[in-house]
Amino acid sequence: MSNAATKSPVRRLATWATQDVDFQRAGRSVLRSTAEAWLRDRLIWRLPANVRGVALTFDDGPDPDHTPQILDVLAFYEVRATFFVVGEQARKQPDLLRRIAQDGHTLGNHTDTHVRCPALFPERFRHEIRAGDATIEMICPGAPRSPFRPPYGELAVRQLWELLRAHRRVVLWSRDSRDYRCAPPSEIAHLGLTLRPRDILLMHDRFPSTVEALPRLLDRLRGRGIPAVSLADVFAPAARKPAAPERMFRKVMTNGVPRRRTPG
């Protein structure tokens, strides 16, 4: 797998968070390295150090064709996973969303319409979050507060601050299946031999290659003695409380760096 294909989503998010900063005395690479270190401390991109398992996560569903097959495989292996659902998809497939919850999997918010977040005005961004939350609550009343994963792993810095202020868990990933890039089932299944404890694996429940690869991936994890867990198995219901995110971000971005351009 190429370096480009395995580029850290935290590093990519650091690029998004700093792309509109007016650089003065610090170089671009120094700024992004500082932002990446700050983000790694506040985002969920790997499981905690005391966890031996890996987390399987599925984005963009529920899909009427492939999500049921994935749920069947997970049930056969007695594995729980995390599904980051799109609100408009969930409203089309309410029974499928209920099945995900009833099978013991974690539900996550993947926005309402799977839109690229950095381009959104603040109120539209808040609507995407609120509508996704409301859909999950409407269909699965009493479900725990959902973690959030931005589509494509992209957020503007103001959006990230807003989520952290609200004590919202923002979940990225440490390994990428590349199923959305037409990775063959054999390549996806091979991850069962290379995943390490604490990894969070990005997959999608809308591709036949993911369905085909999943049993072999789980067989290989089981053969290595590595369990698969859901995020709710690992993290307590109450989200961790970040310490003054905006102030902390400004503190680490000192030495003349953090003067932001005003919109034209």
N, C-alpha and C positions, 0 to 999 in steps of 0.2 A: 504494500500500500504506500502511495507516495506521501511525501511530507505535506503537500497541499491538502491531501485527502484527510490527513490526521491532525491538521492544525487545531489547536485547542479552541473550543468555543469561547472560553473565557478571554483568550487573546483576541479573538474576533470581536467580542463585545467591548473590550478595551479600546479597540480601534474605533468602533461606533461612538463610544462615550467621549472620545477626544478629537473626533474629526473636525468639529467646528470650534476648536480652541485656537486663539490667536497666539501662535508660538513666538516667544520673545527671546529668552536667554537659554532655554533648554531645547535640546534636540528632540525631534519627533520620536526617535526610538527610546530615549530616556523617559519621556512623558508617558508613552504607552506601557513601558515596563513598570513604571510606578503605578499607573492605573490598573494594570493587570494584577499586581501584588495586592492592591486594595480590594479588587473585586474577588479574588480567590478567597479572601477571608470572609466574605459576606454572602456569596452565592453558594448554592448547593450544586456542585459539579462532580463530587465523589461522596461516597458514604463515610460516616464517621470512622475514626481509626480503630474502634473496638469491634467493628463489623467484619465478619469474614466473608459474607455473601456478596452477590452482585445484584443490581437492580435492573430488571428489564422494563423499558418504557416504550409505549406505543403512542404515536402522535397521529392527529388528523381525523380520527374516527368520530363516532362509530360508523363503520362501513358495512352495508347490509350483506355484502358477499363474503368478505374476508374476516371481519371481526368475529362472527360466530365460529369460524374454523379455528381461529387463534384461541378463543375461549375454550373450545373443545380440547385442544392440545394442552393448554395450561391445566385444565381440570384433570386430564388423564395423568399428568405428571405431578399433580397436587402442588402446583406452583402459583404463587400470587405475584401480580405485576402491577404496573401503574399505567393508566390510560389518560393521556392528555387530550381531552375531547374538544371539538369545535362546537360552539353553541348551536349554530344553524344546522349542523349535522345531527346533533343530539335531539333537536326538536323534530327532525324527520324520522328518527329511530328511537323513540322513547322506550320501547320495550327492550331494545338492545342495551340502552344505557342502564336500565334497571337490572338487567342480567349481569352486567359488569359489576355493579355494586353488590348484588346478591351473591355473586361468586367470591366475594371477599377481596376484590381488587381495589386499588386506590384510584379515585377519580381526580384528574387535574384539569385546570382551566387552560385552554390553548387559544384564547380569545373567542369572540362570537363569530367572526367571519374569516379567520385566518388571513389577516391583513398584516402588512409590514408596519410594525409599530413606530419606527423612528420618524416616518413621514406624517404621522397623525397630529392634529391639533389636540391640546390637552383634554378638552371635553369629549372628543371622539375616542381618545385612548381610554378614558375612564368608562365610557359607555361600553367599549369592547370588553373590559374586565367585568363590569357590573352585569352585563347581559349574559356573559358566560357563567358567572356565579349564579345568577337568578335561574338560568335554565337547569343547572344541576340541582339546585334546591327545589325547583318546581317538580322535577321528575323523580328525584330521590330525596324526599324531605328528611331532614335530620342528618344528611351526610356531613362528615367533617369538613371544615373549611379546606378548600382545594388549594394545593400548591399551584403555582403559575409557571408556565413555560412559554416564552415569547416565540411566535413563529420565526423560523430561520435563526433563532438565537440572537435576535437583534433588538436592542432597546436604545433610545436616546438617554443621555445622562439624567435629564429632568424626570424621565419616566422611571428610571431605576431609583432615584431618590424618593419619588412618591411611593413606590412599592415598599421600599425599606422603611419609610416612615410609618406605613400602615402595618409593619411587622409581617409582611407577606413573604412567604418562601418563594424564591425565584430559583427554578431548577434548570440546569443545563445538562451536560453529559460529559463523560470522559472518553467514551468510545462511540464510534459512529459506524453503523452497519452499512451505510451507503446504499440501502435498498432503493432510495429515491433516485439514485444514479444508475439503476438497472444492474446492481451487483448481482451476480448469479447466486443461486441457492448454496452452491458449494462454498463460495467465499463467505457468505453470511454464517453458514454452519461452522466454518473454521474458527470463528470467534470463540466458540466453546472451548477451544484449545489455547487461546491467547488472552482471554479475559482474566483479570486479576482481581482478587478480593478488593472490595470497595468501589469497583467500577460501576458506572451508570451507563447503560447501553441505549443508544438512540435507535429506535426502529419505528416503522409505520404499519398500522393495521389496515392498509389498503392495497398492498401489493401481493400478488400470488407467490413471488419468490420468498417473501418473509414467511408465509404460511408453510411453504415446502421445507424451508430451512429449519424452522423452529424445533421440530422433534430431534433432529440430529444435534443441534446446538445444545439442547437440554440434556441429551444423552451424554455429551462430552463434558458438560459441566458436572453432571452427576458422577461420571467416572473419575473426575478429579477431586470429588468431595467438596465442591463449591456450591452452596445453596443459592437459589434465586429468591429474592425478597421483594416486597413492595415497599414504597416509601413510608406508608403508614406503619409497617412493621418496625421501622427504624427510628422514625422521628415522632416525638410526643405530639399530641394534638395542638398544643399551644406553640405558636411559632416562636423561634428565638428572637430576642429583642436586640436589634443593632444599636450601637451607641452613636447617637447624633450623626447620622450618615453624611449629611451635607457638610457639617463642620469638619468631620474627620477627612472627608475627601479633599476639602480645601487645604487642610493642614498638610497632607502628604503632597499636594500639588503646589508647594511654595516655590520660592526662588524665581519669581517673575513669570511663572507659567500661566496661572489660571485666569487670565483676562479673556472673557468670551466675547466674540463678535456679536453685536446687536443685529437682529434681522433687518434686512434692507426693505 
